[in-house]
C-alpha cells in the first residue's frame, strides 16, 4: 500500500465480494488503502474476509432482496460517511434449455443482474454525486454472441451493459462516471458455484472454453481486477459509458 494511492481513505462497495472477481477486487482495493463494504449470502465466507482486515465491512444480504440497495448504502454510510465506488459484481446464472425454463429461475436472474444494481445505484446516487464517484458494472462476454442454454444469463447481463451506458449519460451531470467490464471465461469457481454444475461437467466446460480462446487459456482474476480499478479510478475522469470486454479474444471466435 502506498500513501499516495488514489484509493487511500476512499470507500468502495463490492457486491458478491466474498469470492471470485469480487473478492480479488476487494483485496486490491484494501491493499491500496480503501475501505470496502463487501456483500454476499454466505456468512462464513464474509466473516473470513472481515477477519483479514479492519477496513472491511461484511454485509450479509441477498442481492435479489428488493431492499438490498438501501440497506447496503446505509451500512456503508453509517460506517464511513461516504461512497466513492460501487462495483456491481453480484451475478446469477444457470444453464437452462428451453424445455426447462422456470419462471422463478428467470425472475431470480433478472432480480440479481438487473434490479439489484438498479436499486443500489438509486440508493447511492446522492453519495456518489457528493464524492464525484464511479460505478463499475460486471457484465459478461457471453452476451457478445448467441448463448444456447445461457440465454437468460446473457440477456440479463446485456441489459446491465445497456444500463451502464444509459446511466453514464444520465449521471454525467452529477460528475458520476459509469463503465462496465465484460469478462470471458475466468477461473473463479462460478461454474460449480453460481451455475451449480457438477465438478466433472464444469471441468469439461472449462477445457472446451480454453480451447476456444485465441490466447490459449482461461482468464484469472488478475486479468480483470486492474481494469476494474482503472475504470473506477478518479484518474480516468473523462472515461464514461464504456464496456470493456476482457476475454482473450473468446468473443471473436466464429
Steps between C-alpha positions, in 0.01 A plus 500: 500500500629844411400814683442685173260240358187651346303252709645605835209565736239452228195280548392227261202265493564163333194278464566128487837581650570184697624292206639515148542835326324685782735362765808571289378857439445550871850378583657742252295796620600426860865471398478849356349652812126485434222406738271236350149384578463148367164334447410136455268225615754271667553615858805277552685632195416859593623448857826353374558805284410747774750333733785568258480880502349764731402709197243244382133525588332167424129525427299183457212552261344344191516740206165362386343674803332817366611689812866403461611824332378726778635274774843470338536876454384572855757253634785664307399854595452414867852352512694750289271788403577492129496281188751538216460181298234238439596172335183319396654155495222277636366270233249221454504247219398145430508286186142468377393318184170626356311198627617574856406868518383582851343841569648514850854436377465759224353748748791442739756566225318821414480601866872455560641611164267792421282608794765481774758721323222746414386523861857539626573781255175669600581475871859619456426784257527785750820365659665443162400849387668645808823304446494523118530124519485218252306184422651191338254233391612143435339355188606198299655426162230232468269780384722568196369195312206263496493306825300177482417379852625830643254725318350665808834543674639667188184704446488637855869589491450666160227704668752604768735618225219707349430646843870585524485729198163648593616577854823647364303761308240563770749531786767697314345827616574388858863418423436127541674271253356160404691230313491122470733203473380194308727207586536184299551159662690567825614248762279595794306187586184657355408191300466286810389791718269747330415271208458194724665250266653170616880516526555256211276698264660826609846364422385388156357846424817669625710289264267573207510873570878506530525334159275773351703795634747640245752590773494137608383505860215587732533829682595553862380773733824694460410545132180680601551683830749766384249614240223528758722729706601701193143556390406598853800723560461880513816511289280404202262791551403529131413135446135400522243282326757244385464122500837325500504136396792307649486145374821398321318545168233242591206708374670545161477131419288399207 
